Amino acid sequence: MLSGLKSIAIGCIVLWASTANADTILVTGANRGIGLEFAKQYAAKGYKVIATARKPAEATELNALAKANKSVVVEALDVTDLAAIDALAAKYKGQPIDILVNNAGITGSPEKQRFGSIDYASFDDVMNTNVRGPLKMTEAFTEHLAASKQKKVVVVSSSEGSIAGVSSNRQPFYRASKAAVNMAMKNVSYSMKDKGIALALINPGPVDTDMMAAARGRMPLRTTELAVKELSAITEKLTIEQTATFFNFDGTTLPW
Ligand SMILES: NC(=O)c1ccc[n+]([C@@H]2O[C@H](COP(=O)([O-])OP(=O)(O)OC[C@H]3O[C@@H](n4cnc5c(N)ncnc54)[C@H](OP(=O)(O)O)[C@@H]3O)[C@@H](O)[C@H]2O)c1
């Protein structure tokens, strides 16, 4: 029985053996949009990629990437499920994670955010996904990050979370969630700094994904390829002294 367990363990090591010295990135919401592009670009850079998706069976493009690239592993994860986050962290116990990308996010439907008929269950969904999710992910994976070479957390935030930029009532759930995730992560950055972990809150700008489908043709949207290149460039240069900076995609800082 014991030798059987050993061979299973050795099998896992063999799975990662081809990329033994590669750095590791974990991306949430990696089945489409910006998250999928993170998985693609970091796989191309030679990283081990732990790419999570709520419904891996339906993640056609991500599964194809994993099939073509042994360093990409697809894991099921809903970031609102705290127990599932703990289970994933336990599964990867002892595996250093160089970069955690808290990407998964939702806007919530505009009708449910209309003042006068606010749907508070929808508000909870947005907050649980966009705020509690990244907070819990970062907490659960702190030791994996601390054990890595790079020790970096990226939160895909939004300029919509800048209170200074608000001049009308638009998407209050989404805006509140991005302001809140900035605040939560700025707070915990002080605990992570002690462990040498740096954190960046980054606005990708308007990017052509499903989230921005309604804006297509109404405003210029940037490609996921360009957006992820820019986010990666900021991540690569990120230092511990810059931790919890609210970056725009061009590397400048945004007002809170
Ligand atoms: N696109 C932009 O212009 C823009 C601008 C500023 C900020 N952002 C931010 O960028 C991030 C990615 O957005 P996107 O544009 O790529 O949007 P997207 O194309 O709509 O993709 C969103 C991703 O998040 C996942 N997701 C949603 N809820 C989840 C949950 N509870 N657990 C796990 N995964 C979940 C989705 O999975 P499913 O497929 O299962 O739904 C999908 O993979 C978000 O945080 C968003 O706020 C985007």
The ligand as a Gaussian input file, in Angstrom:
#p B3LYP/6-31G(d) Opt

LIG

0 1
 N      -12.321000      43.650000     -20.246000
 C      -12.097000      44.844000     -19.712000
 O      -12.188000      45.876000     -20.394000
 C      -11.720000      44.976000     -18.268000
 C      -11.430000      46.249000     -17.777000
 C      -11.058000      46.410000     -16.450000
 C      -10.949000      45.297000     -15.642000
 N      -11.231000      44.061000     -16.125000
 C      -11.110000      42.909000     -15.212000
 O      -10.386000      41.886000     -15.837000
 C      -10.764000      40.625000     -15.286000
 C      -11.058000      39.658000     -16.414000
 O      -12.146000      40.177000     -17.156000
 P      -12.421000      39.810000     -18.684000
 O      -12.564000      41.086000     -19.408000
 O      -11.466000      38.796000     -19.176000
 O      -13.888000      39.183000     -18.520000
 P      -14.580000      37.894000     -19.120000
 O      -14.170000      37.662000     -20.516000
 O      -16.029000      38.102000     -18.810000
 O      -13.982000      36.701000     -18.213000
 C      -14.255000      36.640000     -16.865000
 C      -13.612000      35.384000     -16.314000
 O      -13.877000      35.338000     -14.903000
 C      -14.429000      34.060000     -14.621000
 N      -15.290000      34.071000     -13.448000
 C      -16.385000      34.823000     -13.224000
 N      -16.899000      34.510000     -12.027000
 C      -16.096000      33.549000     -11.488000
 C      -16.101000      32.824000     -10.276000
 N      -17.047000      32.987000      -9.351000
 N      -15.115000      31.917000     -10.074000
 C      -14.166000      31.719000     -10.985000
 N      -14.110000      32.357000     -12.160000
 C      -15.077000      33.255000     -12.391000
 C      -15.206000      33.689000     -15.872000
 O      -15.505000      32.307000     -15.846000
 P      -16.848000      31.722000     -16.580000
 O      -16.482000      31.546000     -18.003000
 O      -17.121000      30.450000     -15.849000
 O      -17.931000      32.738000     -16.393000
 C      -14.198000      34.103000     -16.923000
 O      -13.202000      33.133000     -17.041000
 C      -11.966000      40.911000     -14.386000
 O      -11.555000      40.955000     -13.036000
 C      -12.432000      42.270000     -14.840000
 O      -13.101000      42.994000     -13.824000
 C      -11.618000      43.866000     -17.422000

